[in-house]
């Protein structure tokens, strides 16, 4: 292990709310260790008078009767095993290694990750390594489509970011809960390989960011665009400076640009790492530390499954890749 890897005391979100399944070998082992070994059913919804409603059904676990959602008639339950086994077969075939898995809110959502054995480095900092990861999300409450997608995991600080490239967007693999879900599942291996190929594009984009030099004042200009002041123009005229909360958020990214784990404050890749470290570990950290498992589950969903943090990290990488320059901005002292 390199010195830069030793420096990280930041705990990854999946370690906070997941289960280590690295020792599991078979699909049955993984499902049992992860807590995926349960069934679901559709049961009728009734009026207060006891009349069944044909238009809606309750989706619930068969072992605990925990209700996941009330869904319309067209919603089809996708068995967990049917969604997971193609993922397992692909992981096994390609020699990837299981890491963690988790059950969110009693089974409303399930997730599992595996990593490619060898990592990759970017720029001239060989100790700062990333692992390519593949994840499966199984949503049993109708709030999302089941999906396979790629993640980049920065080892030094346990940051995770969805592979933010156009290729990755195409490779994110979704299965809707409709009657033809089995047809879509047949494309699983193709989608997996598209996600693997997207990592190559992520490496290229990351290398590009290391060649774009950046100062702390330019990083502050970037953070100002990433976290804009959304007050009405009239309010801005009455009080010029934004809230201390917004200023502190921007300054935290600037601080992590130079002081974040593995960062050197030299280029736009340091800025991206600052943003991912912020959203993975520092944003509302008291809620994360004090809220226990449920807080970690909510943060994981927001960071990786299309929530606001996921959107913000995607936005950050797009800005860092496409903006020609960022305005040099001096710190503002909040009143």
Kinemage of the C-alpha trace (Angstrom):
@kinemage 1
@onewidth
@group {chain A} dominant
@subgroup {mainchain}
@vectorlist {calphas} color= white
{ca unk a 1} P 0.000 0.000 0.000
{ca unk a 2} L 1.350 3.439 -0.872
{ca unk a 3} L 1.725 6.334 1.505
{ca unk a 4} L -1.151 8.172 -0.111
{ca unk a 5} L -3.449 5.211 0.509
{ca unk a 6} L -2.370 5.073 4.167
{ca unk a 7} L -3.392 8.677 4.730
{ca unk a 8} L -7.109 8.140 4.255
{ca unk a 9} L -9.228 7.952 7.377
{ca unk a 10} L -12.419 8.605 5.416
{ca unk a 11} L -14.949 5.783 5.496
{ca unk a 12} L -16.735 5.013 2.243
{ca unk a 13} L -20.515 5.247 2.218
{ca unk a 14} L -20.955 1.608 1.227
{ca unk a 15} L -18.796 0.580 4.196
{ca unk a 16} L -21.025 2.672 6.472
{ca unk a 17} L -24.282 1.068 5.364
{ca unk a 18} L -23.269 -2.116 3.536
{ca unk a 19} L -22.068 -5.647 4.193
{ca unk a 20} L -18.673 -7.014 3.204
{ca unk a 21} L -19.321 -9.822 0.701
{ca unk a 22} L -15.762 -10.212 -0.573
{ca unk a 23} L -15.553 -13.789 0.719
{ca unk a 24} L -18.745 -14.939 -1.009
{ca unk a 25} L -18.183 -17.297 -3.944
{ca unk a 26} L -21.474 -18.478 -5.412
{ca unk a 27} L -24.552 -16.464 -6.325
{ca unk a 28} L -26.425 -18.112 -3.445
{ca unk a 29} L -23.606 -17.127 -1.048
{ca unk a 30} L -23.803 -13.511 -2.165
{ca unk a 31} L -27.588 -13.344 -1.915
{ca unk a 32} L -27.567 -14.827 1.574
{ca unk a 33} L -24.681 -12.670 2.835
{ca unk a 34} L -26.209 -9.529 1.348
{ca unk a 35} L -29.724 -10.210 2.634
{ca unk a 36} L -31.199 -10.526 -0.848
{ca unk a 37} L -32.794 -13.946 -0.174
{ca unk a 38} L -36.436 -12.934 0.087
{ca unk a 39} L -39.452 -12.913 -2.211
{ca unk a 40} L -42.027 -10.251 -3.083
{ca unk a 41} L -45.669 -10.348 -4.019
{ca unk a 42} L -48.504 -8.184 -5.286
{ca unk a 43} L -51.584 -8.057 -3.051
{ca unk a 44} L -54.864 -6.244 -3.732
{ca unk a 45} L -55.691 -2.769 -2.455
{ca unk a 46} L -59.153 -2.411 -0.886
{ca unk a 47} L -61.468 0.515 -0.218
{ca unk a 48} L -62.521 1.157 3.410
{ca unk a 49} L -65.639 -0.876 2.614
{ca unk a 50} L -63.541 -3.861 1.527
{ca unk a 51} L -63.996 -3.554 -2.227
{ca unk a 52} L -60.809 -4.490 -4.141
{ca unk a 53} L -59.335 -1.886 -6.483
{ca unk a 54} L -58.218 -3.515 -9.717
{ca unk a 55} L -56.151 -0.470 -10.728
{ca unk a 56} L -53.572 -0.712 -7.917
{ca unk a 57} L -51.635 -3.315 -5.929
{ca unk a 58} L -49.512 -3.360 -2.808
{ca unk a 59} L -45.928 -4.582 -3.300
{ca unk a 60} L -44.576 -6.273 -0.164
{ca unk a 61} L -42.144 -8.862 1.184
{ca unk a 62} L -43.602 -12.315 1.688
{ca unk a 63} L -41.557 -13.121 4.818
{ca unk a 64} L -42.171 -9.965 6.875
{ca unk a 65} L -45.165 -8.464 5.030
{ca unk a 66} L -43.293 -5.159 4.921
{ca unk a 67} L -45.004 -2.893 2.402
{ca unk a 68} L -42.702 -1.352 -0.192
{ca unk a 69} L -45.177 0.644 -2.290
{ca unk a 70} L -48.634 0.907 -3.800
{ca unk a 71} L -48.296 0.606 -7.578
{ca unk a 72} L -50.506 0.692 -10.639
{ca unk a 73} L -51.675 -2.496 -12.310
{ca unk a 74} L -49.031 -2.434 -15.063
{ca unk a 75} L -46.203 -2.675 -12.516
{ca unk a 76} L -44.560 -6.109 -12.598
{ca unk a 77} L -42.483 -7.538 -9.767
{ca unk a 78} L -38.988 -8.420 -11.001
{ca unk a 79} L -37.674 -11.284 -8.823
{ca unk a 80} L -34.431 -10.355 -7.059
{ca unk a 81} L -32.708 -13.563 -8.113
{ca unk a 82} L -33.584 -12.999 -11.781
{ca unk a 83} L -32.043 -9.521 -11.675
{ca unk a 84} L -28.982 -10.545 -9.673
{ca unk a 85} L -27.889 -13.802 -11.342
{ca unk a 86} L -26.955 -12.250 -14.732
{ca unk a 87} L -24.894 -9.690 -12.801
{ca unk a 88} L -23.177 -12.505 -10.899
{ca unk a 89} L -22.488 -14.494 -14.068
{ca unk a 90} L -20.861 -11.456 -15.682
{ca unk a 91} L -18.780 -10.670 -12.583
{ca unk a 92} L -17.617 -14.288 -12.420
{ca unk a 93} L -16.901 -14.559 -16.152
{ca unk a 94} L -14.804 -11.369 -16.223
{ca unk a 95} L -12.837 -12.115 -13.043
{ca unk a 96} L -14.126 -9.140 -11.082
{ca unk a 97} L -14.211 -9.234 -7.262
{ca unk a 98} L -17.211 -8.639 -5.018
{ca unk a 99} L -16.903 -5.859 -2.440
{ca unk a 100} L -20.040 -4.746 -0.624
{ca unk a 101} L -23.815 -5.016 -0.774
{ca unk a 102} L -26.662 -3.442 1.106
{ca unk a 103} L -30.375 -3.516 1.861
{ca unk a 104} L -32.028 -0.105 2.146
{ca unk a 105} L -35.129 0.430 4.275
{ca unk a 106} L -35.926 -3.220 4.797
{ca unk a 107} L -35.579 -4.167 1.140
{ca unk a 108} L -37.080 -1.249 -0.769
{ca unk a 109} L -33.754 -0.968 -2.571
{ca unk a 110} L -30.825 -3.370 -2.867
{ca unk a 111} L -27.337 -2.666 -4.171
{ca unk a 112} L -24.183 -4.661 -4.784
{ca unk a 113} L -20.727 -3.711 -6.113
{ca unk a 114} L -17.786 -5.548 -7.637
{ca unk a 115} L -14.407 -4.192 -8.690
{ca unk a 116} L -11.877 -4.879 -11.403
{ca unk a 117} L -8.769 -6.324 -9.687
{ca unk a 118} L -6.300 -3.829 -11.160
{ca unk a 119} L -6.699 -0.076 -10.677
{ca unk a 120} L -5.487 2.874 -12.727
{ca unk a 121} L -3.652 6.127 -11.980
{ca unk a 122} L -3.915 9.506 -13.674
{ca unk a 123} L -1.328 12.169 -14.319
{ca unk a 124} L 2.070 12.106 -12.646
{ca unk a 125} L 0.797 10.843 -9.291
{ca unk a 126} L 1.022 7.016 -9.533
{ca unk a 127} L 0.104 6.542 -5.876
{ca unk a 128} L -3.290 8.168 -6.431
{ca unk a 129} L -5.191 5.203 -7.804
{ca unk a 130} L -8.755 4.559 -8.895
{ca unk a 131} L -10.617 1.271 -9.032
{ca unk a 132} L -13.178 0.530 -11.716
{ca unk a 133} L -16.383 -0.739 -10.121
{ca unk a 134} L -19.637 -2.084 -11.458
{ca unk a 135} L -22.826 -1.778 -9.423
{ca unk a 136} L -26.306 -3.226 -9.560
{ca unk a 137} L -29.282 -1.366 -8.145
{ca unk a 138} L -32.502 -3.287 -7.536
{ca unk a 139} L -35.449 -1.057 -6.664
{ca unk a 140} L -38.438 -2.904 -5.225
{ca unk a 141} L -40.528 0.167 -4.363
{ca unk a 142} L -41.156 1.578 -7.833
{ca unk a 143} L -39.000 4.664 -7.174
{ca unk a 144} L -36.377 3.735 -9.796
{ca unk a 145} L -35.661 1.274 -12.556
{ca unk a 146} L -33.351 -1.626 -11.831
{ca unk a 147} L -29.923 -0.793 -13.200
{ca unk a 148} L -26.298 -1.769 -13.757
{ca unk a 149} L -23.790 1.088 -13.994
{ca unk a 150} L -20.110 1.934 -13.629
{ca unk a 151} L -18.392 3.721 -10.742
{ca unk a 152} L -14.920 5.145 -10.299
{ca unk a 153} L -13.628 4.660 -6.749
{ca unk a 154} L -10.685 6.806 -5.652
{ca unk a 155} L -8.745 4.620 -3.230
{ca unk a 156} L -6.895 7.333 -1.313
{ca unk a 157} L -10.008 9.005 0.071
{ca unk a 158} L -12.809 6.475 -0.526
{ca unk a 159} L -14.611 8.858 -2.892
{ca unk a 160} L -17.000 7.398 -5.419
{ca unk a 161} L -18.350 9.009 -8.543
{ca unk a 162} L -20.543 7.605 -11.273
{ca unk a 163} L -18.503 7.227 -14.463
{ca unk a 164} L -19.426 10.588 -15.923
{ca unk a 165} L -19.010 10.239 -19.668
{ca unk a 166} L -21.359 10.112 -22.620
{ca unk a 167} L -20.385 6.480 -23.075
{ca unk a 168} L -21.269 5.787 -19.472
{ca unk a 169} L -24.660 7.424 -19.882
{ca unk a 170} L -25.322 5.075 -22.773
{ca unk a 171} L -24.091 2.080 -20.785
{ca unk a 172} L -26.195 2.718 -17.695
{ca unk a 173} L -28.453 -0.303 -18.052
{ca unk a 174} L -32.059 -0.040 -16.887
{ca unk a 175} L -34.830 -2.590 -16.522
{ca unk a 176} L -38.330 -1.223 -16.020
{ca unk a 177} L -40.917 -3.102 -13.995
{ca unk a 178} L -43.123 -3.967 -16.946
{ca unk a 179} L -44.219 -7.244 -18.447
{ca unk a 180} L -41.375 -7.333 -21.015
{ca unk a 181} L -38.566 -6.945 -18.448
{ca unk a 182} L -37.130 -10.390 -19.353
{ca unk a 183} L -36.400 -9.255 -22.915
{ca unk a 184} L -34.333 -6.356 -21.590
{ca unk a 185} L -32.407 -8.597 -19.208
{ca unk a 186} L -30.969 -10.535 -22.172
{ca unk a 187} L -28.840 -7.482 -23.025
{ca unk a 188} L -27.096 -7.522 -19.637
{ca unk a 189} L -23.688 -8.704 -20.834
{ca unk a 190} L -23.587 -6.127 -23.637
{ca unk a 191} L -24.419 -3.371 -21.133
{ca unk a 192} L -21.736 -4.612 -18.731
{ca unk a 193} L -19.065 -4.448 -21.425
{ca unk a 194} L -20.230 -0.968 -22.449
{ca unk a 195} L -19.740 0.124 -18.827
{ca unk a 196} L -16.237 -1.408 -18.840
{ca unk a 197} L -15.409 0.504 -22.024
{ca unk a 198} L -16.709 3.696 -20.428
{ca unk a 199} L -13.952 3.433 -17.808
{ca unk a 200} L -11.451 3.940 -20.613
{ca unk a 201} L -13.170 7.205 -21.493
{ca unk a 202} L -13.175 8.227 -17.833
{ca unk a 203} L -9.408 7.634 -17.677
{ca unk a 204} L -8.929 9.820 -20.753
{ca unk a 205} L -11.087 12.586 -19.277
{ca unk a 206} L -9.265 12.378 -15.943
{ca unk a 207} L -5.902 12.610 -17.723
{ca unk a 208} L -7.185 15.660 -19.590
{ca unk a 209} L -8.115 17.325 -16.304
{ca unk a 210} L -4.600 16.790 -14.926
{ca unk a 211} L -3.190 18.824 -17.838
{ca unk a 212} L -5.404 21.837 -17.083
{ca unk a 213} L -3.636 23.878 -14.406
{ca unk a 214} L -5.744 25.657 -11.809
{ca unk a 215} L -5.126 28.045 -8.921
{ca unk a 216} L -7.096 28.306 -5.686
{ca unk a 217} L -8.725 31.528 -6.878
{ca unk a 218} L -9.779 29.795 -10.103
{ca unk a 219} L -11.121 26.880 -8.071
{ca unk a 220} L -13.164 29.395 -6.082
{ca unk a 221} L -14.538 30.759 -9.352
{ca unk a 222} L -15.453 27.186 -10.318
{ca unk a 223} L -17.114 26.591 -6.929
{ca unk a 224} L -19.082 29.828 -7.346
{ca unk a 225} L -20.534 28.494 -10.606
{ca unk a 226} L -21.161 25.033 -9.143
{ca unk a 227} L -22.971 26.489 -6.117
{ca unk a 228} L -24.704 29.608 -7.515
{ca unk a 229} L -26.505 32.260 -5.519
{ca unk a 230} L -30.161 31.590 -6.340
{ca unk a 231} L -31.651 34.590 -4.556
{ca unk a 232} L -33.878 37.026 -6.431
{ca unk a 233} L -32.028 39.933 -7.990
{ca unk a 234} L -33.907 42.367 -5.735
{ca unk a 235} L -32.702 40.520 -2.652
{ca unk a 236} L -29.143 40.482 -3.981
{ca unk a 237} L -29.217 44.274 -4.334
{ca unk a 238} L -30.404 44.665 -0.728
{ca unk a 239} L -27.772 42.254 0.586
{ca unk a 240} L -24.850 41.849 -1.768
{ca unk a 241} L -23.164 38.804 -0.260
{ca unk a 242} L -24.816 35.358 -0.240
{ca unk a 243} L -25.467 33.420 2.938
{ca unk a 244} L -22.605 32.213 5.105
{ca unk a 245} L -23.809 28.648 4.478
{ca unk a 246} L -23.331 29.028 0.712
{ca unk a 247} L -19.967 30.765 1.124
{ca unk a 248} L -18.787 28.036 3.497
{ca unk a 249} L -19.779 25.355 0.990
{ca unk a 250} L -17.729 27.024 -1.729
{ca unk a 251} L -14.753 27.582 0.579
{ca unk a 252} L -14.818 23.933 1.674
{ca unk a 253} L -14.317 22.852 -1.941
{ca unk a 254} L -11.442 25.336 -2.281
{ca unk a 255} L -9.901 24.005 0.927
{ca unk a 256} L -10.202 20.394 -0.290
{ca unk a 257} L -8.642 21.442 -3.615
{ca unk a 258} L -5.323 21.844 -1.763
{ca unk a 259} L -5.843 19.947 1.499
{ca unk a 260} L -8.108 17.051 0.504
{ca unk a 261} L -6.661 13.554 0.719
{ca unk a 262} L -4.258 13.041 -2.181
{ca unk a 263} L -4.814 16.539 -3.586
{ca unk a 264} L -2.060 19.017 -4.417
{ca unk a 265} L -4.016 22.062 -5.594
{ca unk a 266} L -2.451 22.038 -9.038
{ca unk a 267} L -5.072 21.197 -11.662
{ca unk a 268} L -8.699 20.573 -12.483
{ca unk a 269} L -8.477 16.923 -11.430
{ca unk a 270} L -7.735 18.167 -7.915
{ca unk a 271} L -10.902 20.270 -8.203
{ca unk a 272} L -12.974 17.234 -9.233
{ca unk a 273} L -11.517 15.216 -6.358
{ca unk a 274} L -12.367 18.089 -4.023
{ca unk a 275} L -16.009 18.018 -5.142
{ca unk a 276} L -16.328 14.238 -4.828
{ca unk a 277} L -14.688 14.268 -1.386
{ca unk a 278} L -17.047 17.041 -0.321
{ca unk a 279} L -20.194 15.173 -1.357
{ca unk a 280} L -18.962 11.780 -0.123
{ca unk a 281} L -17.650 12.863 3.258
{ca unk a 282} L -18.129 16.515 4.263
{ca unk a 283} L -21.543 17.737 3.101
{ca unk a 284} L -23.775 17.907 6.226
{ca unk a 285} L -21.237 15.686 7.951
{ca unk a 286} L -22.947 15.985 11.351
{ca unk a 287} L -26.095 14.413 9.914
{ca unk a 288} L -24.012 11.620 8.418
{ca unk a 289} L -22.098 10.969 11.641
{ca unk a 290} L -25.079 11.253 13.981
{ca unk a 291} L -27.766 9.757 11.777
{ca unk a 292} L -26.342 6.240 11.681
{ca unk a 293} L -27.363 3.679 9.089
{ca unk a 294} L -30.375 5.562 7.713
{ca unk a 295} L -28.337 8.722 7.113
{ca unk a 296} L -25.660 6.723 5.289
{ca unk a 297} L -28.327 5.006 3.185
{ca unk a 298} L -29.854 8.352 2.187
{ca unk a 299} L -26.428 9.760 1.302
{ca unk a 300} L -25.565 6.671 -0.758
{ca unk a 301} L -28.777 7.013 -2.747
{ca unk a 302} L -28.191 10.726 -3.338
{ca unk a 303} L -24.565 10.205 -4.392
{ca unk a 304} L -24.886 7.205 -6.678
{ca unk a 305} L -28.494 6.608 -7.660
{ca unk a 306} L -29.491 9.821 -9.425
{ca unk a 307} L -29.997 12.077 -6.392
{ca unk a 308} L -28.937 15.708 -6.044
{ca unk a 309} L -25.351 14.885 -5.074
{ca unk a 310} L -24.995 12.607 -8.104
{ca unk a 311} L -26.308 15.398 -10.336
{ca unk a 312} L -23.928 17.933 -8.793
{ca unk a 313} L -20.879 15.688 -9.294
{ca unk a 314} L -21.893 15.093 -12.917
{ca unk a 315} L -22.275 18.842 -13.368
{ca unk a 316} L -18.848 19.474 -11.817
{ca unk a 317} L -17.033 17.124 -14.173
{ca unk a 318} L -18.818 18.515 -17.200
{ca unk a 319} L -17.864 22.066 -16.207
{ca unk a 320} L -14.243 21.132 -15.564
{ca unk a 321} L -13.981 19.424 -18.954
{ca unk a 322} L -15.739 22.050 -21.049
{ca unk a 323} L -15.213 25.498 -19.497
{ca unk a 324} L -12.273 27.299 -21.114
{ca unk a 325} L -11.445 29.241 -17.964
{ca unk a 326} L -12.802 30.099 -14.546
{ca unk a 327} L -12.830 33.596 -13.096
{ca unk a 328} L -10.195 34.213 -10.446
{ca unk a 329} L -12.262 34.915 -7.347
{ca unk a 330} L -11.049 36.146 -3.977
{ca unk a 331} L -12.624 34.865 -0.744
{ca unk a 332} L -15.649 36.734 0.633
{ca unk a 333} L -15.941 37.377 4.349
{ca unk a 334} L -19.533 36.752 5.377
{ca unk a 335} L -21.125 39.452 7.487
